[in-house]
Amino acid sequence: MLYTSGMRTNQWKRGFLVGTLLLVIFWLGSLIWGLAGKAQIAVSQATEVKQQYQALETRRAALEANLASLRTARGQDAAVRTAFGVARPGEEVIVVVPPATATPTTTPSWWQKLLRWFK
């Protein structure tokens, strides 16, 4: 079978076209892979930001409750007592001491005395 120059040119063109298409497919695949990675990072960061927002909302609610209590005279009094450890005139401090633990005072048996002698 004889190859003519036209057949070789067609094969070369097909090979070049297939090679070019493979390179384009590889390039597009790498672009898609990169976009998928970036999308995954964006989703994880969005989840993290939502958690931070919820924590801040909880803290804001607690701070608003503290401010509401500080707007009253009783709340201000309680805050001063807690912060500075002061008491009203006539109040006394009670210190609760736990009971002392009694240690058993048993005399060692003759067997324990004998074992101590050998140690």
C-alpha positions in Angstrom: 0.0 0.0 0.0 1.4 3.3 -1.0 0.9 6.4 1.0 0.5 9.6 -0.9 1.5 12.9 0.4 -2.2 13.8 0.7 -2.9 10.9 3.0 0.1 11.7 5.2 -1.1 15.3 5.4 -4.6 14.2 6.5 -3.2 11.9 9.2 -0.9 14.6 10.4 -3.8 17.1 10.5 -5.9 14.6 12.4 -3.1 13.8 14.9 -2.6 17.5 15.4 -6.3 18.1 15.9 -6.6 15.2 18.4 -3.6 16.4 20.3 -4.9 19.9 20.4 -8.3 18.7 21.6 -6.7 16.6 24.3 -4.7 19.6 25.5 -7.9 21.8 25.6 -9.8 19.1 27.5 -7.0 18.8 30.0 -6.8 22.6 30.4 -10.6 22.8 30.9 -10.5 19.9 33.4 -7.8 21.7 35.4 -9.9 24.9 35.4 -13.0 23.0 36.6 -10.9 21.2 39.3 -9.6 24.6 40.5 -13.1 26.1 40.6 -14.4 23.1 42.6 -11.6 23.6 45.1 -12.4 27.3 45.5 -16.1 26.5 45.8 -15.4 24.1 48.6 -13.2 26.7 50.4 -16.0 29.3 50.0 -18.6 26.9 51.5 -16.4 26.1 54.5 -15.7 29.7 55.1 -19.4 30.6 54.8 -20.2 27.9 57.4 -17.5 29.3 59.7 -18.8 32.8 59.3 -22.4 31.7 60.1 -21.2 30.0 63.3 -19.3 33.2 64.3 -22.4 35.2 63.6 -24.5 33.0 65.8 -21.9 33.2 68.6 -21.9 37.0 68.3 -25.7 37.1 68.4 -25.7 35.1 71.6 -23.2 37.4 73.1 -25.2 40.5 72.0 -28.3 39.1 73.7 -26.3 38.5 76.9 -24.9 42.0 76.8 -28.3 43.5 76.2 -29.7 41.5 79.2 -26.7 42.8 81.3 -27.4 46.4 80.2 -31.1 46.0 81.1 -30.2 44.8 84.6 -27.7 47.7 85.0 -30.5 50.2 84.2 -32.2 49.3 87.5 -30.9 50.4 90.9 -30.9 46.8 92.1 -28.8 45.7 89.1 -26.3 48.5 89.7 -26.0 47.5 93.4 -25.5 43.9 92.5 -22.8 44.8 89.9 -20.9 47.0 92.5 -21.1 44.2 95.1 -19.8 41.6 92.6 -17.0 43.8 91.2 -15.7 45.2 94.4 -16.8 42.8 97.1 -18.5 45.4 99.2 -21.5 44.9 101.6 -24.2 47.2 102.9 -23.9 48.7 106.4 -25.1 46.1 108.9 -24.4 43.1 106.6 -22.0 40.5 107.8 -19.9 38.0 106.0 -20.4 34.3 106.6 -17.5 32.0 105.8 -18.5 28.3 105.4 -15.6 26.0 106.3 -15.9 22.4 105.3 -15.7 19.9 108.2 -12.2 18.5 109.0 -11.7 15.0 107.9 -10.9 12.7 110.7 -7.9 10.4 110.2 -8.2 7.0 111.6 -5.8 6.3 114.4 -5.4 2.6 114.3 -2.4 0.8 115.7 -0.7 -1.5 113.2 -1.1 -5.2 113.7 1.8 -7.4 114.7 2.0 -8.6 111.1 2.4 -5.0 109.8 5.1 -4.3 112.4 6.9 -7.4 111.3 6.8 -6.4 107.6 8.1 -2.9 108.4 11.0 -4.5 110.3 12.1 -6.3 107.1 11.8 -3.3 104.9 
